[in-house]
Amino acid sequence: MKSLKSLFISAQITLAVITVVVASWLAATSNPFAVTLLIPALPFLIFLGRLFLSPTARTSANLPWVFWPTVMGTVVVLALFAAGKACWLMSSLAVMNLLGVFLYIRWYSRYQERPLKAELGKPFPSVRFTSLEGNEVTTDIFSGSPAILMFYRGNWCPLCMAQIREIAEQYQSLQEKGVRVALVSPQSHSQTASLARQFSVQFDFLRDDHNRAATALGIVDSGGTPAGLEALGYDSDTVMPTVLILDKEGRLVYQHLTDNYRIRPEPAVFIGVLEEKGLI
């Protein structure tokens, strides 16, 4: 079942695009002041465009360069409406875009409290995955080596892809230090294979079938995939971005449970933890 969040993000993107189209049409046909309606809509679309065209693994928590221009644009449109130079459609769309941006920043991007069902310093639960070769494996495959487990939402998530790219750049250094890296996602085997071909590093590319491991660990994001991506073969349910580090004996020594999907730790944090724990 789709969650409100998955429906919201698809609806918000659609709203912003429709607003740009309406603003352009009104400005070209009847009201030159309609160009001001672009101001509440464009910051969010530019933000999304930057995520895909210039991927980054993290953003600021409150996105001030998106929020405040949207506020100012909405104020301008409402002022024009009060002066009789903007129609009710323009003012309505401006307010809806502002509300949408506010909800995106303060609600959609954030997770509620998310305790991991595994204890620091204790053996990690023996959850099961499917390897790139189609074999069922458990976390026992990491026995004897420190391991970084990165749970990511899927190839569709630009922040996840940027985070993977960052750690892939550290691959040689991690391999020389005997650290294994596992990338775990509920996406399909073909999508995971595509990711493996893209980066060409000897990571463990693992599929979490039906989010069984994520559910067991308490990090599943039910209905978290944006509405419409099922058409591209993605499951409705996904995983909350999570990074875990295991020692050579399979004990959990580090966990990063972000409360905002747009904020991810840098690779230097992982290396610092490995050094601090004497694992490299």
C-alpha positions as CSV (number, residue, x, y, z in Angstrom):
1,M,0.0,0.0,0.0
2,K,1.3,3.4,-0.9
3,S,2.2,5.7,2.0
4,L,1.1,9.4,2.1
5,K,4.8,10.3,1.6
6,S,5.2,8.4,-1.7
7,L,2.0,10.0,-3.0
8,F,3.1,13.4,-1.8
9,I,6.4,13.6,-3.5
10,S,5.0,12.6,-6.9
11,A,2.1,15.1,-6.4
12,Q,4.5,17.9,-5.4
13,I,6.7,17.4,-8.4
14,T,3.6,17.4,-10.6
15,L,2.3,20.5,-9.0
16,A,5.5,22.4,-9.5
17,V,5.6,21.4,-13.2
18,I,1.9,22.4,-13.7
19,T,2.6,25.8,-12.0
20,V,5.4,26.5,-14.5
21,V,3.2,25.6,-17.4
22,V,0.3,27.7,-16.1
23,A,2.6,30.7,-15.4
24,S,4.1,30.5,-18.9
25,W,0.7,30.2,-20.6
26,L,-0.9,33.1,-18.6
27,A,2.2,35.3,-19.2
28,A,2.1,34.6,-22.9
29,T,-1.7,35.0,-23.4
30,S,-3.2,37.4,-20.9
31,N,-1.2,38.5,-17.9
32,P,2.5,39.5,-18.0
33,F,2.5,39.5,-14.2
34,A,2.0,35.8,-14.3
35,V,5.8,35.3,-14.7
36,T,6.0,36.0,-10.9
37,L,4.3,32.6,-10.4
38,L,7.5,31.0,-11.6
39,I,9.3,32.1,-8.4
40,P,7.4,29.8,-6.0
41,A,7.7,26.8,-8.4
42,L,11.2,26.9,-9.8
43,P,13.4,26.6,-6.6
44,F,12.1,23.1,-5.9
45,L,12.4,22.0,-9.5
46,I,15.9,23.4,-9.7
47,F,16.8,21.6,-6.4
48,L,15.6,18.3,-7.8
49,G,17.4,18.9,-11.1
50,R,20.6,19.6,-9.3
51,L,20.3,16.3,-7.4
52,F,20.1,14.3,-10.6
53,L,22.5,16.4,-12.8
54,S,25.1,17.1,-10.1
55,P,24.6,14.3,-7.5
56,T,25.4,15.0,-3.9
57,A,25.1,12.6,-1.0
58,R,23.9,15.3,1.4
59,T,22.2,18.6,1.5
60,S,21.5,21.1,4.3
61,A,18.7,20.0,6.6
62,N,16.3,23.0,6.0
63,L,17.2,23.9,2.4
64,P,17.1,27.7,2.9
65,W,17.9,28.5,-0.7
66,V,14.8,26.6,-1.7
67,F,12.4,27.6,1.1
68,W,13.0,31.4,1.3
69,P,12.8,32.1,-2.5
70,T,9.5,30.1,-2.5
71,V,8.3,32.2,0.4
72,M,9.2,35.5,-1.3
73,G,7.7,34.4,-4.6
74,T,4.4,33.5,-2.8
75,V,4.4,36.9,-1.1
76,V,4.8,38.6,-4.4
77,V,2.0,36.7,-6.0
78,L,-0.3,37.3,-3.1
79,A,0.5,41.1,-3.2
80,L,-0.4,41.1,-6.9
81,F,-3.6,39.3,-6.1
82,A,-4.5,41.9,-3.5
83,A,-3.7,44.6,-6.1
84,G,-6.0,42.9,-8.6
85,K,-3.1,42.0,-11.0
86,A,-3.1,38.2,-10.3
87,C,-6.0,35.8,-10.5
88,W,-7.2,33.3,-7.9
89,L,-5.5,30.5,-9.8
90,M,-2.1,32.2,-9.5
91,S,-2.5,32.8,-5.8
92,S,-3.8,29.3,-5.1
93,L,-0.9,27.7,-7.0
94,A,1.7,29.9,-5.2
95,V,0.3,29.0,-1.8
96,M,0.1,25.3,-2.7
97,N,3.8,25.3,-3.8
98,L,4.9,27.0,-0.6
99,L,3.0,24.5,1.5
100,G,4.4,21.6,-0.5
101,V,8.0,22.8,-0.1
102,F,7.4,23.3,3.6
103,L,6.1,19.7,3.9
104,Y,8.9,18.4,1.9
105,I,11.5,19.9,4.2
106,R,9.9,19.4,7.5
107,W,7.9,16.2,7.0
108,Y,8.7,14.2,3.8
109,S,12.5,14.3,4.3
110,R,12.5,13.2,7.9
111,Y,12.0,9.9,9.6
112,Q,10.4,9.3,13.0
113,E,12.5,7.7,15.8
114,R,14.0,4.6,14.3
115,P,15.7,2.3,16.8
116,L,17.8,-0.5,15.2
117,K,16.9,-4.0,16.2
118,A,20.5,-4.8,16.8
119,E,22.8,-3.8,19.7
120,L,26.1,-2.1,19.5
121,G,28.9,-4.4,20.7
122,K,26.7,-7.5,20.2
123,P,26.8,-10.1,17.4
124,F,24.9,-8.8,14.4
125,P,21.7,-10.8,13.6
126,S,22.2,-13.4,10.9
127,V,19.9,-11.8,8.3
128,R,19.7,-13.2,4.8
129,F,20.3,-11.7,1.4
130,T,20.6,-12.7,-2.2
131,S,24.0,-12.2,-3.9
132,L,24.6,-10.9,-7.4
133,E,25.0,-14.5,-8.5
134,G,21.6,-15.5,-7.1
135,N,22.9,-17.3,-4.1
136,E,21.4,-16.9,-0.6
137,V,24.0,-15.5,1.8
138,T,24.0,-14.2,5.4
139,T,26.3,-11.8,7.2
140,D,28.5,-14.7,8.0
141,I,30.2,-14.1,4.7
142,F,32.0,-11.2,6.3
143,S,33.5,-13.3,9.1
144,G,37.2,-12.6,9.5
145,S,37.0,-9.1,7.9
146,P,35.6,-5.8,9.1
147,A,32.6,-4.9,6.9
148,I,30.6,-1.8,6.0
149,L,27.0,-2.5,5.2
150,M,25.2,0.3,3.3
151,F,21.5,0.0,3.0
152,Y,20.3,2.2,0.1
153,R,16.9,2.9,-1.4
154,G,17.7,2.0,-5.0
155,N,19.2,3.2,-8.3
156,W,16.3,5.8,-8.5
157,C,17.6,7.7,-5.5
158,P,20.2,10.3,-6.6
159,L,21.5,10.8,-3.0
160,C,22.0,7.1,-2.6
161,M,23.9,6.9,-5.9
162,A,26.1,9.8,-4.9
163,Q,26.8,8.2,-1.5
164,I,27.8,4.9,-3.3
165,R,30.0,6.9,-5.7
166,E,31.8,8.4,-2.7
167,I,32.6,5.1,-1.1
168,A,33.5,3.6,-4.4
169,E,36.2,6.2,-4.7
170,Q,37.6,4.9,-1.5
171,Y,37.5,1.3,-2.8
172,Q,41.3,0.8,-3.3
173,S,42.1,2.1,0.1
174,L,39.5,0.0,1.8
175,Q,40.5,-3.2,-0.1
176,E,44.1,-2.7,0.9
177,K,43.0,-2.5,4.5
178,G,41.0,-5.7,4.3
179,V,37.6,-4.0,4.6
180,R,34.6,-5.5,2.8
181,V,31.8,-3.2,1.6
182,A,28.3,-4.5,1.0
183,L,25.6,-2.5,-0.8
184,V,22.1,-3.7,0.2
185,S,18.8,-2.8,-1.5
186,P,15.4,-4.3,-2.1
187,Q,15.6,-3.5,-5.8
188,S,15.5,-6.2,-8.5
189,H,18.4,-8.4,-9.5
190,S,18.7,-6.7,-12.9
191,Q,18.8,-3.2,-11.3
192,T,21.5,-4.3,-8.9
193,A,23.5,-5.9,-11.7
194,S,23.3,-2.6,-13.6
195,L,24.7,-0.8,-10.5
196,A,27.5,-3.3,-10.3
197,R,28.5,-2.7,-13.9
198,Q,28.4,1.0,-13.4
199,F,30.9,1.1,-10.6
200,S,33.1,-1.9,-11.4
201,V,34.4,-2.4,-7.9
202,Q,34.5,-5.7,-5.9
203,F,31.8,-4.8,-3.4
204,D,29.2,-7.3,-2.3
205,F,26.1,-6.2,-4.2
206,L,23.2,-7.8,-2.2
207,R,19.4,-7.9,-2.7
208,D,17.2,-7.8,0.3
209,D,14.3,-9.8,-1.0
210,H,11.0,-8.4,0.0
211,N,12.8,-6.2,2.6
212,R,13.1,-9.2,4.9
213,A,16.4,-8.1,6.4
214,A,15.2,-4.5,6.6
215,T,12.1,-5.6,8.4
216,A,14.0,-7.8,10.8
217,L,16.3,-4.8,11.6
218,G,13.5,-2.2,11.9
219,I,14.7,-0.1,9.0
220,V,12.1,-0.8,6.4
221,D,10.3,2.2,4.8
222,S,6.9,0.8,4.0
223,G,5.5,2.5,0.8
224,G,8.5,4.7,0.7
225,T,9.2,4.5,-3.0
226,P,7.7,7.5,-4.9
227,A,4.5,6.7,-6.6
228,G,4.9,5.7,-10.2
229,L,8.3,4.1,-9.9
230,E,6.7,0.7,-9.8
231,A,6.4,1.1,-13.5
232,L,10.2,0.9,-13.7
233,G,10.3,-2.3,-11.7
234,Y,10.9,-0.9,-8.2
235,D,9.0,-2.3,-5.1
236,S,6.6,0.0,-3.3
237,D,8.5,-0.6,0.0
238,T,12.1,0.4,0.3
239,V,14.6,0.9,3.1
240,M,15.7,3.8,5.2
241,P,19.3,4.8,4.3
242,T,21.4,3.1,6.9
243,V,25.2,2.4,7.4
244,L,26.4,-0.3,9.7
245,I,30.0,-1.4,10.5
246,L,30.8,-4.9,11.7
247,D,34.1,-6.0,13.2
248,K,35.9,-9.2,12.3
249,E,33.8,-11.3,14.7
250,G,30.6,-10.0,13.3
251,R,29.8,-7.6,16.1
252,L,28.0,-4.3,15.4
253,V,30.4,-1.5,16.2
254,Y,28.8,1.5,14.4
255,Q,25.5,2.5,13.1
256,H,24.3,5.6,11.3
257,L,20.5,5.9,11.4
258,T,19.9,9.3,9.7
259,D,16.6,11.0,10.6
260,N,16.7,12.9,7.3
261,Y,17.2,11.0,4.1
262,R,19.0,14.0,2.6
263,I,21.8,13.9,5.2
264,R,24.3,11.1,4.9
265,P,27.7,10.5,6.6
266,E,30.9,11.1,4.6
267,P,33.3,8.1,3.9
268,A,35.9,9.8,6.2
269,V,33.5,9.0,9.1
270,F,33.6,5.3,8.3
271,I,37.3,5.2,8.0
272,G,37.6,7.1,11.3
273,V,35.4,4.5,13.0
274,L,37.4,1.6,11.6
275,E,40.6,3.3,12.8
276,E,39.2,4.1,16.2
277,K,38.0,0.5,16.7
278,G,41.4,-0.8,15.7
279,L,39.9,-2.6,12.7
280,I,42.4,-1.2,10.1
